[in-house]
Amino acid sequence: MRSLLRGLRPRLMAAFLLLTVLGAVGAAGASYATARTLLLEDAQDGFMNPLVQDVRDYAPRLTVPPAQEDLDGFGSYLRGSAVVVYEGLRSTGGPDPSFIPAEMRERLRTSGTTLWQRRTDLTEPYVVVGIPLVRADGTPTGVEVWSLLYLRGPQTAIDSFSTAAWVGVSLVLPLALGVALFTARGVLRPVRRLGAAARALGSGRLDARVDVRGSDELADLARTFNQAAEQLEASQVASRRFVADVSHELRTPLTAMNAVTAVLDEDADTLPPDTAVAARLVSAETRKLTRLVNDLMEISRFDEGRNLLELDDWDIGTAVRDTLAARGWATSVEASLPEGVVARVDRRRLDVIVANLVGNALKHGGVPVRVTVRPGVIEVADHGPGIPADALPHIFDRFYKADTARSRSEGSGLGLAIAWENARLHGGTIEAANAPSGGAVFTLRLPS
């Protein structure tokens, strides 16, 4: 049962239905009780009032203490609807006095007032009425008039009303269910919109916003979400602008430093050993910093939407072969590059994607590294230890490195992120997985 009420919508519907059912049952119960009381009182009054009046009309004629013929005359006057009792005598005809409850008869003798009591035997309800005859001074005469009325008619009406009430309750349930569905949907619609916007924001869409409608608590929550999203977007824009500005400012000094380190590389062999080591270290770190700055500038262009595609029809096998040859990987990589697999791509950006995927496999995977081209697909597989399961969801994140021991490696931590952005720019995808036989597999899918 708890699992069925796990969501907010089922709980709202259950609460609404419960309140509706309780209200309907309560209303039906109250109506039933009121109708039952009115019907029984109406039947009882219609029976008792004429009987009491007949007793009052005949009482002055009755001789006290009465003889048997006096009791019979009184009973005859009451048309046989009651039995007149005096000590051990009773009128002839009328109901059998055995129906009179002993405790009720005792109370009648002590109270000296008319009493009635509703009772139920094995078949149907009835009302017992006891009327004492008293003298003018209020002292009892000992004469009692007893009668009973079976409540068949009122009980039938009560049963019919009860059936109608329960039928009404059962008809209310489908209506209540429909109203509950409609109400829950209306209440949860802003929550669903807010959830969708939160998921979009979490996936990187910083422009995600929620339409604010009304002035209730959910509207306040939507406004708060929008304000937080705006602040987050502004902070992200400021951070990206800062990175772009810093990268741009570093390009000029790095250009000069690269020219100097190129000279140092050429003259390293003529320098003293310690100086040569220092020169080569400076040269290597300068190249690494240059790659990092270039990658940061490329990422900033993606963030600003300034990267454009120059599409043309290219033979993918030939393009991959050129990428491997340009970087001296032709002999280090096993390649299956059939000719005739043509796709419409940006040749330079495809080169960046393949270079980053193959370079990553050569650095961090195990040999042999294999590149396979199929229609719409480029697959890069290595035979290393694979990618840890907890790293797979983050492998294309910026500056993410699955192996913390590689924090000072040659890579900038942006290569796979740049490859992913270039694939997305083409309308394609890159997927990372582990092969069943071992090793990581990166699959680039290009739109047909």
ZABADREN-976233 format. One record per residue (C-alpha): residue in one letter; z negated, y negated, x; residue number from 1. Coordinates in steps of 0.1 Angstrom, whole numbers, plus 2048, in hexadecimal, padded with zeros to 3 digits. Example, Ala and Ser with C-alpha at 12.3 -4.5 7.8 and 13.67 -1.06 7.14 Angstrom:
<sites>
SITE;a;7B2;82D;87B;1
SITE;s;7B9;80B;889;2
</sites>
This chain:
<sites>
SITE;m;800;800;800;1
SITE;r;7F8;7E8;81D;2
SITE;s;81A;7EE;82C;3
SITE;l;82B;7E4;80A;4
SITE;l;818;7C3;80A;5
SITE;r;81E;7BB;82F;6
SITE;g;837;79E;828;7
SITE;l;82E;77D;819;8
SITE;r;848;781;7FD;9
SITE;p;839;7A3;7F0;10
SITE;r;816;794;7F1;11
SITE;l;821;775;7DE;12
SITE;m;832;78B;7C4;13
SITE;a;814;7A2;7C2;14
SITE;a;7FD;785;7BD;15
SITE;f;813;775;7A2;16
SITE;l;817;796;790;17
SITE;l;7F2;79D;792;18
SITE;l;7EA;77B;783;19
SITE;t;804;77F;768;20
SITE;v;7F9;7A2;75F;21
SITE;l;7D4;797;75E;22
SITE;g;7DD;779;749;23
SITE;a;7F2;78D;731;24
SITE;v;7D8;7A9;72E;25
SITE;g;7BD;78F;72A;26
SITE;a;7D0;77C;70F;27
SITE;a;7D9;79D;6FD;28
SITE;g;7B5;7A8;6FF;29
SITE;a;7A8;787;6F2;30
SITE;s;7C1;787;6D6;31
SITE;y;7B9;7AB;6CD;32
SITE;a;794;7A4;6CC;33
SITE;t;798;784;6B7;34
SITE;a;7B0;796;69F;35
SITE;r;799;7B4;69C;36
SITE;t;77B;79E;694;37
SITE;l;78E;78A;67A;38
SITE;l;79D;7A9;669;39
SITE;l;77C;7BB;668;40
SITE;e;769;79D;65C;41
SITE;d;783;795;641;42
SITE;a;781;7B9;634;43
SITE;q;75B;7BA;636;44
SITE;d;757;798;625;45
SITE;g;770;7A2;60A;46
SITE;f;75A;7C1;603;47
SITE;m;737;7B3;608;48
SITE;n;739;792;5F6;49
SITE;p;742;7A1;5D3;50
SITE;l;729;7BD;5D8;51
SITE;v;70C;7A4;5E0;52
SITE;q;716;78F;5C3;53
SITE;d;716;7AD;5AB;54
SITE;v;6F3;7B7;5B8;55
SITE;r;6E6;794;5B2;56
SITE;d;6F5;793;58F;57
SITE;y;6E6;7B4;584;58
SITE;a;6C4;7B1;596;59
SITE;p;6B2;79D;579;60
SITE;r;6BA;7B9;561;61
SITE;l;6AB;7D4;576;62
SITE;t;689;7E1;56C;63
SITE;v;672;7E6;58A;64
SITE;p;667;800;591;65
SITE;p;688;80F;584;66
SITE;a;68D;830;573;67
SITE;q;6AA;847;579;68
SITE;e;6BE;838;55C;69
SITE;d;6B8;815;56B;70
SITE;l;6C6;820;58C;71
SITE;d;6E4;831;57B;72
SITE;g;6EB;811;567;73
SITE;f;6EA;7FC;586;74
SITE;g;701;814;598;75
SITE;s;719;814;57A;76
SITE;y;719;7EE;57B;77
SITE;l;724;7EF;59F;78
SITE;r;741;806;595;79
SITE;g;736;823;5AB;80
SITE;s;73D;810;5CB;81
SITE;a;718;811;5D5;82
SITE;v;6F9;827;5D2;83
SITE;v;6D9;818;5C5;84
SITE;v;6BA;827;5D5;85
SITE;y;695;824;5CC;86
SITE;e;67C;83A;5DF;87
SITE;g;686;85E;5D7;88
SITE;l;69F;854;5BB;89
SITE;r;6C4;84B;5BE;90
SITE;s;6DF;841;5A5;91
SITE;t;6F7;85B;599;92
SITE;g;719;858;5A8;93
SITE;g;723;841;5C5;94
SITE;p;723;84C;5EA;95
SITE;d;70B;865;5F8;96
SITE;p;6EC;854;607;97
SITE;s;6EF;86A;626;98
SITE;f;707;850;635;99
SITE;i;6EA;838;638;100
SITE;p;6DC;835;65C;101
SITE;a;6B7;83B;65D;102
SITE;e;6B0;81E;675;103
SITE;m;6C5;807;65F;104
SITE;r;6B1;811;640;105
SITE;e;691;80A;652;106
SITE;r;69C;7E8;65C;107
SITE;l;6A7;7E0;639;108
SITE;r;685;7E7;62B;109
SITE;t;673;7D1;645;110
SITE;s;68C;7B4;646;111
SITE;g;692;7B1;621;112
SITE;t;6B5;7A2;628;113
SITE;t;6D9;7B0;623;114
SITE;l;6E4;7C4;641;115
SITE;w;705;7D2;64C;116
SITE;q;710;7E8;668;117
SITE;r;732;7F4;674;118
SITE;r;734;818;67E;119
SITE;t;74E;832;687;120
SITE;d;74E;857;67F;121
SITE;l;765;871;68C;122
SITE;t;783;864;679;123
SITE;e;781;83F;671;124
SITE;p;76B;820;672;125
SITE;y;756;814;654;126
SITE;v;73C;7FA;64B;127
SITE;v;71A;802;63C;128
SITE;v;70A;7E7;626;129
SITE;g;6E6;7E7;61A;130
SITE;i;6D9;7CE;600;131
SITE;p;6B4;7CD;5F7;132
SITE;l;6A7;7C0;5D6;133
SITE;v;68A;7A7;5DA;134
SITE;r;674;796;5C1;135
SITE;a;675;770;5BC;136
SITE;d;658;76D;5D4;137
SITE;g;66B;780;5EF;138
SITE;t;658;7A0;5ED;139
SITE;p;66D;7C0;5EE;140
SITE;t;671;7D4;5CE;141
SITE;g;67A;7F4;5E1;142
SITE;v;69C;7F6;5D0;143
SITE;e;6B9;7F8;5E8;144
SITE;v;6DF;7F6;5E3;145
SITE;w;6F4;808;5FD;146
SITE;s;719;809;600;147
SITE;l;734;811;61A;148
SITE;l;758;806;620;149
SITE;y;771;819;634;150
SITE;l;786;802;64A;151
SITE;r;7A6;815;649;152
SITE;g;7BC;7F7;641;153
SITE;p;7AD;7DF;65A;154
SITE;q;7AD;7FA;675;155
SITE;t;7D2;801;670;156
SITE;a;7DA;7DD;673;157
SITE;i;7C4;7DB;693;158
SITE;d;7D6;7F9;6A2;159
SITE;s;7F8;7E9;69A;160
SITE;f;7ED;7C9;6AA;161
SITE;s;7E0;7DB;6C9;162
SITE;t;802;7ED;6CC;163
SITE;a;815;7CD;6C9;164
SITE;a;7FE;7BC;6E3;165
SITE;w;804;7D8;6FD;166
SITE;v;82A;7D7;6F5;167
SITE;g;829;7B2;6FB;168
SITE;v;817;7B7;71D;169
SITE;s;831;7D1;727;170
SITE;l;84D;7B9;71F;171
SITE;v;83C;79D;733;172
SITE;l;83D;7B2;753;173
SITE;p;863;7B2;759;174
SITE;l;863;78D;751;175
SITE;a;846;787;769;176
SITE;l;858;79B;784;177
SITE;g;877;785;780;178
SITE;v;863;765;781;179
SITE;a;84F;773;79F;180
SITE;l;870;77A;7B2;181
SITE;f;87E;758;7AA;182
SITE;t;85D;746;7B3;183
SITE;a;858;75A;7D4;184
SITE;r;87C;753;7DE;185
SITE;g;878;72E;7D7;186
SITE;v;857;72C;7EA;187
SITE;l;863;740;808;188
SITE;r;885;730;80B;189
SITE;p;877;713;821;190
SITE;v;864;72E;835;191
SITE;r;885;741;83B;192
SITE;r;897;721;845;193
SITE;l;87B;719;85D;194
SITE;g;87B;73C;86B;195
SITE;a;8A1;73B;871;196
SITE;a;89E;719;882;197
SITE;a;881;726;898;198
SITE;r;896;745;8A2;199
SITE;a;8B4;72E;8AA;200
SITE;l;89D;717;8BF;201
SITE;g;88F;735;8D1;202
SITE;s;8B3;741;8D9;203
SITE;g;8BB;720;8EA;204
SITE;r;8C9;70C;8CE;205
SITE;l;8B4;6ED;8D3;206
SITE;d;8C7;6DA;8B8;207
SITE;a;8B9;6F1;89D;208
SITE;r;8A8;6DE;881;209
SITE;v;89A;6E4;85E;210
SITE;d;8A4;6D1;83F;211
SITE;v;885;6C0;832;212
SITE;r;882;6C1;80C;213
SITE;g;865;6B5;7F7;214
SITE;s;843;6A9;803;215
SITE;d;82E;6C9;802;216
SITE;e;81D;6DC;81E;217
SITE;l;83D;6EE;827;218
SITE;a;850;6CD;829;219
SITE;d;835;6C1;841;220
SITE;l;839;6E0;856;221
SITE;a;85F;6DC;857;222
SITE;r;85B;6B8;863;223
SITE;t;842;6C3;87E;224
SITE;f;85B;6DE;889;225
SITE;n;877;6C4;88B;226
SITE;q;862;6AC;89F;227
SITE;a;859;6C8;8B7;228
SITE;a;87D;6D3;8BA;229
SITE;e;888;6AF;8C1;230
SITE;q;86E;6AB;8DC;231
SITE;l;878;6CC;8EB;232
SITE;e;89D;6C3;8EB;233
SITE;a;895;6A1;8FA;234
SITE;s;880;6B1;915;235
SITE;q;89C;6CA;91C;236
SITE;v;8B6;6AF;91E;237
SITE;a;8A1;69B;935;238
SITE;s;89B;6B9;94B;239
SITE;r;8C0;6C2;94D;240
SITE;r;8C9;69E;954;241
SITE;f;8B0;69D;970;242
SITE;v;8BE;6BD;97F;243
SITE;a;8E1;6B0;97C;244
SITE;d;8D8;68F;98C;245
SITE;v;8C5;69F;9A8;246
SITE;s;8E1;6B8;9AF;247
SITE;h;8FB;69C;9AF;248
SITE;e;8E6;687;9C7;249
SITE;l;8E2;6A5;9DE;250
SITE;r;907;6AB;9E1;251
SITE;t;90E;68E;9F9;252
SITE;p;8F3;696;A13;253
SITE;l;8FB;6BB;A10;254
SITE;t;920;6B4;A17;255
SITE;a;915;6A2;A37;256
SITE;m;8FD;6BE;A40;257
SITE;n;917;6D8;A3B;258
SITE;a;92E;6C6;A53;259
SITE;v;912;6C4;A6D;260
SITE;t;908;6E9;A68;261
SITE;a;92D;6F3;A6C;262
SITE;v;92D;6E3;A8E;263
SITE;l;90B;6F3;A97;264
SITE;d;91A;715;A8D;265
SITE;e;937;710;AA4;266
SITE;d;921;705;AC1;267
SITE;a;904;71D;ABB;268
SITE;d;90F;735;AD6;269
SITE;t;90D;718;AF0;270
SITE;l;8EA;70E;AE6;271
SITE;p;8C9;71B;AF4;272
SITE;p;8BE;73B;AE1;273
SITE;d;8A1;72A;ACE;274
SITE;t;8B7;70D;AC5;275
SITE;a;8D3;724;ABA;276
SITE;v;8BC;737;AA3;277
SITE;a;8B0;717;A93;278
SITE;a;8D3;70A;A8F;279
SITE;r;8DF;72A;A7E;280
SITE;l;8C0;729;A67;281
SITE;v;8C7;705;A5D;282
SITE;s;8EB;70E;A57;283
SITE;a;8E2;72C;A41;284
SITE;e;8C9;718;A2C;285
SITE;t;8E1;6FB;A28;286
SITE;r;8FB;712;A1B;287
SITE;k;8E2;721;A03;288
SITE;l;8D7;6FF;9F7;289
SITE;t;8FB;6F5;9F2;290
SITE;r;901;714;9DC;291
SITE;l;8E2;70C;9C8;292
SITE;v;8ED;6E8;9C3;293
SITE;n;910;6F2;9B9;294
SITE;d;902;70C;9A0;295
SITE;l;8EA;6F3;992;296
SITE;m;906;6DA;98C;297
SITE;e;91B;6F6;97C;298
SITE;i;8FE;6FE;965;299
SITE;s;8F9;6DA;95C;300
SITE;r;91D;6D7;952;301
SITE;f;918;6F5;93B;302
SITE;d;8FA;6E4;92B;303
SITE;e;90C;6C4;926;304
SITE;g;92B;6D5;918;305
SITE;r;942;6C7;932;306
SITE;n;951;6E8;93E;307
SITE;l;973;6EE;930;308
SITE;l;98A;70C;931;309
SITE;e;9AC;70C;940;310
SITE;l;9BA;72B;92E;311
SITE;d;9D9;73E;938;312
SITE;d;9E5;762;936;313
SITE;w;9DA;776;955;314
SITE;d;9DC;799;961;315
SITE;i;9B7;7A2;962;316
SITE;g;9BC;7BE;97C;317
SITE;t;9CE;7A6;994;318
SITE;a;9B4;78B;98E;319
SITE;v;997;7A2;997;320
SITE;r;9AA;7B0;9B5;321
SITE;d;9AF;78C;9C2;322
SITE;t;989;784;9BD;323
SITE;l;97F;7A3;9D1;324
SITE;a;998;79B;9ED;325
SITE;a;98E;776;9EF;326
SITE;r;96A;780;9F7;327
SITE;g;971;79D;A0E;328
SITE;w;965;7B7;9F5;329
SITE;a;985;7CB;9F1;330
SITE;t;979;7E7;A07;331
SITE;s;955;7E6;9FB;332
SITE;v;95C;7EB;9D6;333
SITE;e;96C;808;9C3;334
SITE;a;985;7F8;9AB;335
SITE;s;998;806;98D;336
SITE;l;9B0;7E9;986;337
SITE;p;9CE;7F4;971;338
SITE;e;9EA;7DB;96E;339
SITE;g;9F6;7CE;94D;340
SITE;v;9D3;7C6;93F;341
SITE;v;9DA;7A2;935;342
SITE;a;9C1;789;926;343
SITE;r;9C0;764;920;344
SITE;v;9A5;756;937;345
SITE;d;99C;73A;94E;346
SITE;r;9A6;749;970;347
SITE;r;98C;735;984;348
SITE;r;96F;73D;96C;349
SITE;l;979;762;96B;350
SITE;d;977;762;991;351
SITE;v;954;753;98F;352
SITE;i;949;76E;976;353
SITE;v;957;78B;98A;354
SITE;a;94A;77D;9AB;355
SITE;n;927;779;99D;356
SITE;l;926;79C;98D;357
SITE;v;934;7AE;9AC;358
SITE;g;920;799;9C4;359
SITE;n;900;7A1;9B1;360
SITE;a;908;7C6;9B1;361
SITE;l;90F;7C6;9D7;362
SITE;k;8EF;7B4;9DF;363
SITE;h;8D6;7C4;9C8;364
SITE;g;8E6;7E5;9BC;365
SITE;g;8F0;804;9CF;366
SITE;v;911;80F;9DC;367
SITE;p;92B;817;9D1;368
SITE;v;932;7F9;9BB;369
SITE;r;94E;800;9A2;370
SITE;v;963;7E7;98F;371
SITE;t;976;7F4;971;372
SITE;v;98F;7E0;95C;373
SITE;r;999;7EA;939;374
SITE;p;9A9;7D6;91D;375
SITE;g;990;7BA;915;376
SITE;v;975;7C9;92C;377
SITE;i;96B;7C5;950;378
SITE;e;94F;7DD;95B;379
SITE;v;93B;7DA;97B;380
SITE;a;924;7F7;983;381
SITE;d;90E;7FF;9A1;382
SITE;h;8FA;81D;9AC;383
SITE;g;8D9;80C;9B3;384
SITE;p;8B7;810;9A2;385
SITE;g;8C3;7FE;983;386
SITE;i;8B2;7E1;971;387
SITE;p;88E;7E4;966;388
SITE;a;88B;7E7;941;389
SITE;d;875;7C7;93E;390
SITE;a;88F;7B3;952;391
SITE;l;8AE;7BC;93C;392
SITE;p;8A7;7A2;921;393
SITE;h;8A4;787;93C;394
SITE;i;8BE;791;955;395
SITE;f;8D5;774;94B;396
SITE;d;8B9;75A;94A;397
SITE;r;8BB;73E;963;398
SITE;f;8A8;743;984;399
SITE;y;89E;766;978;400
SITE;k;89A;780;993;401
SITE;a;891;7A3;989;402
SITE;d;883;7AB;9AB;403
SITE;t;86A;792;9B7;404
SITE;a;86F;79E;9DA;405
SITE;r;891;78D;9D8;406
SITE;s;883;76A;9D3;407
SITE;r;88F;75F;9F5;408
SITE;s;8B1;771;9F3;409
SITE;e;8D2;760;9F7;410
SITE;g;8D8;75D;9D2;411
SITE;s;8CE;73E;9BE;412
SITE;g;8C3;751;99F;413
SITE;l;8DF;740;98B;414
SITE;g;8FC;757;992;415
SITE;l;8F8;76E;974;416
SITE;a;8EF;750;95E;417
SITE;i;910;73F;968;418
SITE;a;924;75F;962;419
SITE;w;915;762;93F;420
SITE;e;91C;73D;937;421
SITE;n;941;741;943;422
SITE;a;944;761;92D;423
SITE;r;936;74E;90F;424
SITE;l;94E;731;916;425
SITE;h;96A;74A;912;426
SITE;g;95C;757;8F2;427
SITE;g;952;778;903;428
SITE;t;931;789;90D;429
SITE;i;921;79A;92B;430
SITE;e;909;7B7;925;431
SITE;a;8F1;7C6;93E;432
SITE;a;8E6;7EA;93C;433
SITE;n;8DB;808;951;434
SITE;a;8F3;825;954;435
SITE;p;8E4;848;94A;436
SITE;s;8ED;854;96D;437
SITE;g;8DC;837;97E;438
SITE;g;8E6;814;988;439
SITE;a;8EC;7F4;976;440
SITE;v;90B;7ED;961;441
SITE;f;918;7CB;958;442
SITE;t;933;7C9;93D;443
SITE;l;948;7AA;938;444
SITE;r;95A;7AA;916;445
SITE;l;976;791;911;446
SITE;p;984;787;8EF;447
SITE;s;9A6;797;8E8;448
</sites>
